[in-house]
Amino acid sequence: MKDIAAVAGLAVLATFNVSAASGGGIEQHEVSKEQYAVLIAQCRYSSMGMTRCRAAVKADYRIGQPDKSLDCRTYSGVTVCGTLYLSKAQRTCAQEAVGRGLSYRRAEVECYAFG
């Protein structure tokens, strides 16, 4: 059973492009309280499901100093931070929106939230 859990854990790490820190744990990225709140809130749009998304955020991030390099953006009243993991349908939506003249960053956010 432990072997299955270990394999499942590595699959989750690979899915979210998370690297394991030396010592076997996960290296958490430090972000501000506000940035963390955005990361948690954007899970409502995640194609992986809110519970799984929030667990990934909690595993990947911790509250501390603001990260000025974290890519946060707001379009159409929706604020997101970091890399958005789009479903196939959301990626198609974004590609079509770009084809209609929308910037990729905006299309990505709008298709993530509304697509």
N, C-alpha and C positions, 0 to 999 in steps of 0.2 A: 504494500500500500504506500509506503514511503517513497518507493521508486516511482510510482505513478504520480504522486504529488510533486516530486522533483522534476519530472519530465513536463508536467503541466505548468509548473512555475517557469521553467525555461521557455516554454512556448509562449507564455504571456510576456516574458521579457523580450523575446524576439518580435512579437507582434507590436509592441510599443517602442521598439528600438531602444531599449534600456540596457545599459551595460552593468554587469555585476562589478561591484567594487572589490578590491583585494580584501580578503577576509570573509568572502561569501555573502555579504549583504548587498543591498542595493544602494548605490550612491544617490542621495537625494539632492535635488537642485533647490537652492534657496531662493525664495521669492517673497515679495511683500504680502501683507495680509490682504490687500486689495487685489493683487494679482492672483493669489491663491483662490480668493472668492470667485473671480472670473473663471478660472480654470474649473472649479467645481460647478459653477452655474452653467457653463457651456455644455456640460454633460447631458443636459436635457435634450440636446439636439443630436447626440451621438448615435450613430448607427449600431454601435456595439452594445447599447443599452446603458441606462443611467447607472445602475449598480456597478457594472464592470468598469465603466469609465471613471466613476468616483474612486473606486479601489485603485485604479491605475494612477490617478492624480495623487492620492494619498501615499502611494508607494514611491512616486517619482519626485514629489515636491514637498518642501517643508517651509513653514513661515519663518522669515528672518529679514534680511536686508532686501530691498527692492533689486530686481534684476533689470538693469537698464537695457540689456540686450535682448530681453524676452520680447518676441514679436507679438504685440497686442494691437488690435485694430477694431474699429467700430464702423459698421455699415448698416444702414436701414434699421438703426436702433439696437443692433445686436453687437455686443463686444465679445471678442474671443482673444485668447492668448495662445502662443505656441503653435505647434504643428497640428493641423486638423487632419484626422484620419477619415477620409471620405470613402463612402461606399461606392460601388461601381456606378450606381444611379446618380449619386452626387457628383462624381467625377465627370460623367457624361453631361450632366446639367451645367457644370462649370465650363466645360469645353464648348458647349453650344452657346452659352452666354458670352464667352470671349469672342466667339465667331460673330456675335451680334454687336461687338464693340465694347463690351464691359471689360474693365481691367481684371486680370486673373485674381488679384487679392480680393476684390469686391465679389466677383462671381463665386469664389471659393466660400466666402462667409455666407452669402445669400443662399447658395445651394446647400450648404451645411445646415443652416437654420430653417430654410423654407422648402428645400428641394425634395 
